[in-house]
Amino acid sequence: MKDSYRSQFRLPWSLYHQLKESATKNQRPLNAELVARLASTYPQLSVRDDTDVDELRETVTTMSLAELMTPDEITMFAERMLALAARKRTTKTTP
């Protein structure tokens, strides 16, 4: 592939096993899992100058989390939200 850079990286075994497990859960090859995770750390938001705000709003409101995140990312997001909600509850009840 001309639009790809072929590389070789060294990973700790524990990280390799986590990536492999996530790739299996997400039903994609290990390389695709690694690329998806790396790409998610560099979000590419490209909005054309002629994009109408209403059009963008409509597009975003019809998207699901599954289109934006991997199952592991959704789980991590849900866990963070639950932890935040729990902290808010405890700060409200503490005088």
CNS distance restraints for C-alpha pairs under 8 A (distance, minus, plus):
assign (resid  11 and name CA) (resid  15 and name CA) 6.42 0.50 0.50
assign (resid  11 and name CA) (resid  16 and name CA) 6.17 0.50 0.50
assign (resid  12 and name CA) (resid  16 and name CA) 6.32 0.50 0.50
assign (resid  13 and name CA) (resid  17 and name CA) 6.16 0.50 0.50
assign (resid  14 and name CA) (resid  18 and name CA) 6.30 0.50 0.50
assign (resid  15 and name CA) (resid  19 and name CA) 6.15 0.50 0.50
assign (resid  16 and name CA) (resid  20 and name CA) 6.06 0.50 0.50
assign (resid  17 and name CA) (resid  21 and name CA) 6.06 0.50 0.50
assign (resid  18 and name CA) (resid  22 and name CA) 6.16 0.50 0.50
assign (resid  19 and name CA) (resid  23 and name CA) 6.01 0.50 0.50
assign (resid  19 and name CA) (resid  30 and name CA) 6.81 0.50 0.50
assign (resid  19 and name CA) (resid  33 and name CA) 7.03 0.50 0.50
assign (resid  19 and name CA) (resid  34 and name CA) 7.12 0.50 0.50
assign (resid  20 and name CA) (resid  24 and name CA) 6.26 0.50 0.50
assign (resid  20 and name CA) (resid  30 and name CA) 5.81 0.50 0.50
assign (resid  21 and name CA) (resid  25 and name CA) 6.27 0.50 0.50
assign (resid  22 and name CA) (resid  26 and name CA) 6.02 0.50 0.50
assign (resid  22 and name CA) (resid  33 and name CA) 7.30 0.50 0.50
assign (resid  22 and name CA) (resid  72 and name CA) 7.31 0.50 0.50
assign (resid  23 and name CA) (resid  27 and name CA) 5.88 0.50 0.50
assign (resid  23 and name CA) (resid  28 and name CA) 5.27 0.50 0.50
assign (resid  23 and name CA) (resid  29 and name CA) 5.92 0.50 0.50
assign (resid  23 and name CA) (resid  30 and name CA) 5.38 0.50 0.50
assign (resid  23 and name CA) (resid  32 and name CA) 7.74 0.50 0.50
assign (resid  23 and name CA) (resid  33 and name CA) 5.31 0.50 0.50
assign (resid  24 and name CA) (resid  28 and name CA) 6.35 0.50 0.50
assign (resid  24 and name CA) (resid  29 and name CA) 7.48 0.50 0.50
assign (resid  24 and name CA) (resid  30 and name CA) 7.98 0.50 0.50
assign (resid  25 and name CA) (resid  71 and name CA) 8.00 0.50 0.50
assign (resid  26 and name CA) (resid  33 and name CA) 7.84 0.50 0.50
assign (resid  26 and name CA) (resid  70 and name CA) 7.19 0.50 0.50
assign (resid  26 and name CA) (resid  71 and name CA) 7.08 0.50 0.50
assign (resid  28 and name CA) (resid  32 and name CA) 6.14 0.50 0.50
assign (resid  28 and name CA) (resid  33 and name CA) 6.44 0.50 0.50
assign (resid  29 and name CA) (resid  33 and name CA) 6.32 0.50 0.50
assign (resid  30 and name CA) (resid  34 and name CA) 6.21 0.50 0.50
assign (resid  31 and name CA) (resid  35 and name CA) 6.13 0.50 0.50
assign (resid  32 and name CA) (resid  36 and name CA) 6.01 0.50 0.50
assign (resid  33 and name CA) (resid  37 and name CA) 6.16 0.50 0.50
assign (resid  34 and name CA) (resid  38 and name CA) 6.14 0.50 0.50
assign (resid  35 and name CA) (resid  39 and name CA) 5.88 0.50 0.50
assign (resid  36 and name CA) (resid  40 and name CA) 6.08 0.50 0.50
assign (resid  37 and name CA) (resid  41 and name CA) 6.83 0.50 0.50
assign (resid  38 and name CA) (resid  42 and name CA) 7.11 0.50 0.50
assign (resid  39 and name CA) (resid  43 and name CA) 6.68 0.50 0.50
assign (resid  47 and name CA) (resid  51 and name CA) 6.40 0.50 0.50
assign (resid  51 and name CA) (resid  55 and name CA) 6.89 0.50 0.50
assign (resid  51 and name CA) (resid  56 and name CA) 6.97 0.50 0.50
assign (resid  52 and name CA) (resid  56 and name CA) 6.32 0.50 0.50
assign (resid  53 and name CA) (resid  57 and name CA) 6.06 0.50 0.50
assign (resid  54 and name CA) (resid  58 and name CA) 6.08 0.50 0.50
assign (resid  55 and name CA) (resid  59 and name CA) 6.23 0.50 0.50
assign (resid  56 and name CA) (resid  60 and name CA) 6.20 0.50 0.50
assign (resid  57 and name CA) (resid  61 and name CA) 6.12 0.50 0.50
assign (resid  58 and name CA) (resid  62 and name CA) 6.38 0.50 0.50
assign (resid  59 and name CA) (resid  63 and name CA) 6.59 0.50 0.50
assign (resid  63 and name CA) (resid  67 and name CA) 6.47 0.50 0.50
assign (resid  63 and name CA) (resid  68 and name CA) 7.80 0.50 0.50
assign (resid  64 and name CA) (resid  68 and name CA) 6.93 0.50 0.50
assign (resid  65 and name CA) (resid  69 and name CA) 5.80 0.50 0.50
assign (resid  65 and name CA) (resid  74 and name CA) 7.14 0.50 0.50
assign (resid  66 and name CA) (resid  70 and name CA) 6.38 0.50 0.50
assign (resid  66 and name CA) (resid  71 and name CA) 7.04 0.50 0.50
assign (resid  66 and name CA) (resid  74 and name CA) 7.72 0.50 0.50
assign (resid  69 and name CA) (resid  73 and name CA) 5.62 0.50 0.50
assign (resid  69 and name CA) (resid  74 and name CA) 6.09 0.50 0.50
assign (resid  70 and name CA) (resid  74 and name CA) 6.28 0.50 0.50
assign (resid  71 and name CA) (resid  75 and name CA) 6.23 0.50 0.50
assign (resid  72 and name CA) (resid  76 and name CA) 6.17 0.50 0.50
assign (resid  73 and name CA) (resid  77 and name CA) 6.03 0.50 0.50
assign (resid  74 and name CA) (resid  78 and name CA) 6.10 0.50 0.50
assign (resid  75 and name CA) (resid  79 and name CA) 6.14 0.50 0.50
assign (resid  76 and name CA) (resid  80 and name CA) 6.23 0.50 0.50
assign (resid  77 and name CA) (resid  81 and name CA) 6.22 0.50 0.50
assign (resid  78 and name CA) (resid  82 and name CA) 6.17 0.50 0.50
assign (resid  79 and name CA) (resid  83 and name CA) 6.17 0.50 0.50
assign (resid  80 and name CA) (resid  84 and name CA) 6.11 0.50 0.50
assign (resid  81 and name CA) (resid  85 and name CA) 6.10 0.50 0.50
assign (resid  82 and name CA) (resid  86 and name CA) 6.11 0.50 0.50
assign (resid  83 and name CA) (resid  87 and name CA) 6.21 0.50 0.50
assign (resid  84 and name CA) (resid  88 and name CA) 6.21 0.50 0.50
assign (resid  85 and name CA) (resid  89 and name CA) 6.22 0.50 0.50
assign (resid  86 and name CA) (resid  90 and name CA) 6.30 0.50 0.50
assign (resid  87 and name CA) (resid  91 and name CA) 6.20 0.50 0.50
assign (resid  88 and name CA) (resid  92 and name CA) 6.19 0.50 0.50
assign (resid  89 and name CA) (resid  93 and name CA) 6.40 0.50 0.50
assign (resid  90 and name CA) (resid  94 and name CA) 6.13 0.50 0.50
assign (resid  91 and name CA) (resid  95 and name CA) 7.97 0.50 0.50
